Amino acid sequence: MNDAIGVVHREGKQIDVCGEAAGRPGVVALLLGLGVDGFCLPAESIAKTKRLIRTLSIPEVQELASQALQLASASEVEALVEGALAHNLVDS
């Protein structure tokens, strides 16, 4: 779990992410892996995102997030996530 999210959770609070990025499959997988509790997103993205979340394995997205945190650039993270999506980690 990400340290900032861990601090918030230890205080008994939740972390929600709002915005269009919360409707992107790779972003959802990474954020869940980091420990985000919920998403606020445009109405047109809700059904697709709910279906996605139901297919995710928390241990797998935690491992994906852990790997992403070790990378040096956004392009490396994007490649990692694309690879995970291509290997059916999440149903895009």
Secondary structure as UniProt FT lines:
FT   HELIX           3..10
FT   TURN            11..12
FT   STRAND          16..18
FT   HELIX           20..23
FT   HELIX           25..34
FT   STRAND          38..40
FT   HELIX           43..55
FT   HELIX           58..69
FT   HELIX           74..86
FT   TURN            87..88
//
